[in-house]
């Protein structure tokens, strides 16, 4: 809205690689045909870790722990038509069940590293870079 201060800190996107039982959580946003990792944009006044913790709590209703940077790069985001900094973290979660926000996420699923290589994912550079790093990890 005009006149309101911007709540986002620049154009920083953050995503979480949430692991459970050898699988990684992916989600589809409302109306999206492709998958992505859960997360969102960094807000003014937040540290990067505070931002990803907030986003995951809002979208999935869970608390993440053991948060470590996994991939950092730049990416073109088609929805905003802008270049952005893209940060992906690995993390664990300590909640029994997910509480998905139906206003933000249409569907979630747990996938193996092999499945993620063939899953239709966002074509942005950040998602592609994260998947490429995951494939490298798989090859080790």
C-alpha positions as CSV (number, residue, x, y, z in Angstrom):
1,X,0.0,0.0,0.0
2,X,1.3,3.5,-0.8
3,X,2.7,5.3,2.2
4,X,3.3,2.2,4.2
5,X,6.9,1.2,5.0
6,X,8.4,-1.7,3.1
7,X,8.4,-4.8,5.4
8,X,10.8,-6.8,3.2
9,X,14.6,-6.3,3.6
10,X,15.7,-5.8,0.0
11,X,15.0,-8.8,-2.1
12,X,16.3,-11.7,0.0
13,X,14.5,-15.1,-0.5
14,X,15.2,-17.9,2.1
15,X,14.2,-21.5,1.8
16,X,14.5,-24.5,4.1
17,X,15.6,-28.0,3.4
18,X,13.6,-29.8,6.1
19,X,14.7,-33.4,6.5
20,X,12.9,-36.3,8.0
21,X,13.5,-40.0,7.6
22,X,15.8,-39.6,4.7
23,X,13.3,-37.3,2.8
24,X,13.0,-33.6,2.1
25,X,9.9,-31.5,2.4
26,X,8.7,-29.7,-0.8
27,X,5.6,-27.6,-1.3
28,X,3.4,-26.1,-4.0
29,X,2.1,-22.5,-3.5
30,X,-1.5,-21.6,-4.2
31,X,-2.1,-22.0,-7.9
32,X,1.5,-23.1,-8.7
33,X,2.1,-26.0,-11.0
34,X,5.7,-26.6,-9.8
35,X,7.3,-27.4,-6.4
36,X,9.7,-25.5,-4.2
37,X,11.2,-25.6,-0.8
38,X,9.3,-23.9,2.0
39,X,10.3,-20.4,3.0
40,X,9.9,-16.7,2.0
41,X,11.4,-13.3,2.2
42,X,13.5,-11.7,4.9
43,X,11.8,-8.9,6.8
44,X,13.3,-5.6,8.0
45,X,14.8,-6.0,11.4
46,X,15.3,-9.8,11.2
47,X,18.5,-11.7,11.0
48,X,18.5,-14.3,8.3
49,X,18.0,-17.2,10.8
50,X,15.1,-15.3,12.5
51,X,13.6,-14.8,9.1
52,X,13.6,-18.5,8.1
53,X,12.4,-19.6,11.5
54,X,9.4,-17.1,11.2
55,X,8.6,-18.2,7.6
56,X,8.5,-21.9,8.5
57,X,6.5,-21.3,11.6
58,X,4.0,-19.2,9.5
59,X,3.7,-21.6,6.6
60,X,4.0,-25.0,8.3
61,X,3.4,-24.4,12.0
62,X,6.6,-26.0,13.1
63,X,9.8,-24.9,14.8
64,X,13.0,-25.7,13.0
65,X,16.4,-26.3,14.6
66,X,20.0,-27.1,13.7
67,X,19.8,-24.4,11.0
68,X,22.9,-24.2,8.7
69,X,23.5,-22.4,5.4
70,X,23.5,-24.8,2.5
71,X,23.4,-22.7,-0.7
72,X,23.7,-19.0,-1.4
73,X,23.3,-17.5,-4.8
74,X,21.4,-15.0,-6.9
75,X,18.2,-15.8,-8.7
76,X,15.7,-14.1,-11.0
77,X,12.2,-14.4,-9.4
78,X,9.5,-14.4,-12.0
79,X,6.6,-13.3,-9.7
80,X,8.4,-10.1,-8.7
81,X,10.3,-9.8,-12.0
82,X,13.4,-9.0,-10.0
83,X,16.8,-10.4,-9.2
84,X,17.1,-11.6,-5.6
85,X,19.6,-13.1,-3.2
86,X,18.6,-16.7,-2.5
87,X,19.7,-18.5,0.7
88,X,18.9,-22.2,1.4
89,X,19.4,-23.7,4.9
90,X,19.4,-27.3,6.0
91,X,17.5,-27.8,9.2
92,X,15.6,-30.3,11.4
93,X,12.3,-29.9,13.0
94,X,11.0,-31.1,16.3
95,X,7.2,-31.0,15.9
96,X,5.0,-34.1,15.6
97,X,2.8,-32.8,12.8
98,X,2.7,-30.0,10.3
99,X,0.0,-27.3,10.3
100,X,0.1,-26.1,6.7
101,X,-1.3,-22.5,6.1
102,X,-3.9,-23.0,3.4
103,X,-3.5,-19.4,2.3
104,X,0.1,-19.9,1.3
105,X,0.6,-23.6,0.5
106,X,-1.7,-25.8,-1.6
107,X,0.2,-29.1,-1.2
108,X,3.2,-30.6,0.6
109,X,5.0,-33.9,0.2
110,X,8.2,-35.6,1.4
111,X,10.5,-36.7,-1.4
112,X,13.8,-38.6,-1.7
113,X,16.9,-37.0,-3.2
114,X,16.3,-39.2,-6.3
115,X,12.7,-38.0,-6.6
116,X,13.7,-34.3,-6.3
117,X,15.9,-34.7,-9.4
118,X,12.8,-35.4,-11.6
119,X,10.2,-33.4,-9.7
120,X,9.0,-30.3,-11.6
121,X,10.6,-27.5,-9.5
122,X,10.7,-23.7,-9.9
123,X,13.0,-22.7,-12.7
124,X,14.7,-19.9,-10.8
125,X,18.4,-20.0,-10.3
126,X,18.2,-20.4,-6.5
127,X,16.0,-23.5,-6.7
128,X,18.2,-25.0,-9.5
129,X,21.4,-24.2,-7.5
130,X,20.0,-25.9,-4.4
131,X,18.9,-29.0,-6.3
132,X,22.3,-29.1,-8.0
133,X,24.0,-29.0,-4.6
134,X,21.7,-31.7,-3.4
135,X,22.6,-33.9,-6.3
136,X,26.3,-33.3,-5.6
137,X,25.7,-34.4,-2.0
138,X,23.9,-37.5,-3.3
139,X,27.0,-38.4,-5.5
140,X,29.4,-38.4,-2.5
